[in-house]
Amino acid sequence: MADTVTLRAEPRDRAGKGAARAARRSGRVPAVIYGEGKPATMISVDPRELARMLQKPGFFARLVNVDVGGTIHRTLPRDVQLHPVSDEALHVDFLRITAGMTITVSVPVHFINQETSPGIRRGGMLNIVRHEIELVCPVDGIPDRIDINLEGMQIGDSVHSSQLALPPGTKPTLDRNFTVASIAAPTAVRDEQAAAKAASMAPAAAAAEAAPAAGAAAAPAAGAKAGGKG
């Protein structure tokens, strides 16, 4: 289950772009807490505390206790607006949650035992198709990550969603059996395979080219024989 962290916040007295800009000018990041049918709570948070949380994987799957002047709001981050150049947080949305609630979250994938994969040891490359997997799960059972065991995997092997070990009551949002990762052949092996395929096809290609030439050579000889009869 994902860890719960605490983020200290200060209340904001009003909403709107002007108030958000004022919070940024004061060195804070504007944010809002919404949900549960309650009025939105306008807050601001310390950019350094928020940056430390954002640097860790699985931010949107981590429960956050937002402490607003001693009042704790149990939340889940739902959106972060980032500056297009600096990547600094400009605004954060937090969703209020309650026990027994079911939520959709994106959980990061973590690969283990790469050193025991024969395919990787032979030079194969881990091709990650999905770095995160969107799950539907109970709010009190959100996994902090999804471990995928690569032990024994050979070049050409794949990991599909049906093979994932997920907590009870948790399932991917996609119904189909999708690919999460595979062990791809290294470039040298692919080139070698391509060369071998080309070599195996060469005799057939040469025979195909020779067939029309042989037919063209046979035609005049037949004509000469007919002319001799006349």
C-alpha positions in Angstrom: 0.0 0.0 0.0 1.2 3.5 -0.8 2.6 5.6 2.0 0.7 8.5 3.4 2.7 11.8 3.6 1.8 15.1 5.3 2.0 18.4 3.5 1.6 21.7 5.4 -0.6 24.3 3.8 -1.9 27.8 4.5 -5.4 29.0 3.7 -6.1 31.4 0.9 -8.9 33.9 1.4 -10.2 33.9 -2.2 -10.1 32.1 -5.6 -9.3 33.3 -9.0 -6.2 34.1 -11.2 -5.4 37.2 -9.3 -5.3 35.4 -6.0 -3.2 32.6 -7.5 -0.7 35.1 -8.9 -0.5 36.8 -5.5 0.3 33.5 -3.8 3.1 32.9 -6.3 4.5 36.4 -5.8 4.7 35.6 -2.1 6.7 32.4 -2.9 3.9 29.9 -2.4 2.2 27.5 -4.8 -1.6 28.0 -5.0 -3.7 24.8 -4.6 -7.2 23.6 -4.0 -8.9 20.8 -2.1 -12.2 19.6 -3.5 -14.6 16.7 -3.4 -17.0 14.9 -1.0 -19.7 17.4 -1.9 -18.1 20.1 0.2 -17.0 23.6 -0.8 -13.5 23.9 -2.3 -10.8 24.8 0.2 -8.3 27.3 -1.3 -4.8 26.8 0.0 -1.2 27.5 -0.8 1.8 25.2 -0.1 5.6 25.5 0.2 7.2 25.0 -3.2 10.2 23.1 -1.7 8.0 20.6 0.2 6.0 20.1 -2.9 9.1 19.7 -5.1 10.4 16.9 -2.9 7.2 15.1 -3.2 7.0 15.5 -7.0 10.6 14.1 -7.3 9.5 10.8 -5.9 7.8 8.3 -8.3 4.1 7.6 -7.8 3.0 11.1 -6.7 -0.5 10.7 -8.0 -0.9 7.3 -6.2 0.2 8.6 -2.8 -2.2 9.7 -0.1 -1.5 13.1 1.2 -2.7 14.5 4.6 -2.9 18.2 3.9 -2.5 20.1 7.2 -4.3 23.4 6.9 -3.7 25.2 10.2 -4.1 22.0 12.3 -7.1 20.7 10.3 -6.1 17.5 8.4 -7.7 16.9 5.0 -7.1 13.3 3.7 -6.5 13.7 0.0 -5.1 12.3 -3.2 -3.3 14.5 -5.7 -5.2 14.7 -9.0 -3.4 17.4 -11.1 -0.3 19.5 -11.1 0.2 22.4 -13.5 3.8 23.0 -14.4 5.6 25.9 -15.9 6.4 25.2 -19.6 10.1 26.2 -19.2 11.2 25.7 -15.6 8.9 22.8 -14.8 8.1 24.4 -11.5 4.6 23.7 -10.0 2.1 26.5 -10.7 -1.0 24.9 -9.2 -2.0 21.7 -7.5 -5.4 20.0 -7.2 -6.1 17.6 -4.2 -9.2 15.4 -4.0 -10.8 14.7 -0.7 -11.1 10.9 0.0 -12.9 8.8 2.5 -12.5 5.2 3.7 -14.2 2.6 1.4 -13.9 4.9 -1.6 -12.8 3.4 -5.0 -10.4 5.5 -7.0 -8.6 5.4 -10.4 -4.9 6.0 -10.1 -1.7 5.6 -12.2 0.8 3.4 -10.4 4.5 3.2 -11.5 6.0 0.0 -12.7 9.2 -1.4 -11.1 11.3 -4.1 -12.6 13.2 -6.5 -10.4 15.7 -9.4 -10.9 17.0 -8.0 -14.2 20.4 -9.6 -13.4 18.8 -13.1 -13.5 17.1 -12.6 -16.9 19.0 -14.8 -19.4 17.8 -12.5 -22.2 19.2 -9.4 -20.6 22.5 -11.2 -19.7 22.9 -12.1 -23.4 22.6 -8.5 -24.3 18.8 -8.2 -24.7 17.2 -4.8 -24.0 14.3 -4.2 -21.6 11.7 -2.5 -23.8 9.2 -0.8 -21.4 5.9 -0.3 -23.0 4.2 1.2 -19.9 6.0 3.0 -17.2 2.7 3.4 -15.3 -0.5 1.4 -15.2 -3.9 2.9 -14.5 -5.7 0.9 -11.9 -9.1 0.9 -10.2 -8.6 0.2 -6.5 -9.9 0.9 -3.0 -8.4 4.1 -1.7 -7.0 2.3 1.3 -5.3 -0.3 -0.9 -3.4 1.8 -3.4 -0.1 0.0 -4.2 2.9 2.3 -4.2 4.3 0.4 -7.2 3.8 -2.7 -9.3 6.8 -5.1 -9.2 7.5 -7.1 -12.3 9.9 -10.0 -11.9 12.2 -10.5 -14.9 13.8 -13.7 -13.6 14.2 -16.3 -16.3 12.9 -14.1 -19.1 14.5 -14.8 -22.5 14.9 -12.6 -25.6 11.5 -12.3 -27.2 9.6 -12.9 -24.0 6.9 -10.3 -22.9 5.1 -9.4 -19.7 1.3 -8.9 -20.1 -1.2 -7.3 -17.7 -2.7 -10.8 -16.9 0.6 -11.7 -15.3 0.7 -8.8 -12.8 0.4 -9.5 -9.1 -2.1 -6.9 -7.9 -3.6 -6.4 -4.5 -7.1 -7.8 -3.8 -9.9 -5.6 -5.3 -7.5 -3.9 -7.7 -7.6 -4.2 -11.5 -6.4 -2.4 -14.6 -8.8 0.1 -16.2 -8.2 -1.6 -19.6 -10.1 -4.9 -20.1 -7.8 -6.3 -22.7 -4.6 -8.2 -21.9 -2.0 -5.5 -22.8 1.8 -5.7 -23.0 3.7 -4.0 -20.2 7.3 -4.8 -21.3 9.4 -7.2 -23.4 13.0 -8.3 -23.8 14.1 -7.2 -27.2 17.0 -8.6 -29.2 20.2 -6.4 -29.2 21.1 -4.6 -32.4 23.9 -7.0 -33.2 21.6 -10.0 -32.9 18.9 -8.4 -35.1 21.5 -7.6 -37.7 22.8 -11.1 -37.6 19.3 -12.5 -38.0 18.5 -10.2 -40.9 21.8 -11.2 -42.6 21.0 -14.9 -42.1 17.5 -14.4 -43.5 18.9 -12.6 -46.5 21.4 -15.3 -47.1 18.8 -18.0 -46.9 16.6 -16.2 -49.5 19.5 -15.6 -51.9 19.3 -19.0 -53.7 15.6 -18.7 -54.2 16.0 -15.1 -55.6 18.8 -16.3 -58.0 16.6 -19.1 -59.2 13.7 -16.8 -59.8 15.9 -14.5 -61.9 17.4 -17.3 -63.9 14.0 -18.8 -64.9 13.0 -15.9 -67.3 16.4 -15.9 -68.8 16.3 -19.6 -69.5 12.8 -19.2 -71.1 14.1 -16.4 -73.4 17.0 -18.5 -74.5 14.8 -21.5 -75.4 12.4 -19.5 -77.6 14.8 -18.7 -80.5 16.1 -22.3 -80.6 12.6 -23.6 -81.1 12.0 -21.0 -83.9 15.1 -22.1 -85.7 14.0 -25.7 -85.7 10.7 -24.8 -87.2 12.4 -22.7 -89.9 14.6 -25.6 -90.9 11.5 -27.8 -91.6 10.2 -25.3 -94.1 
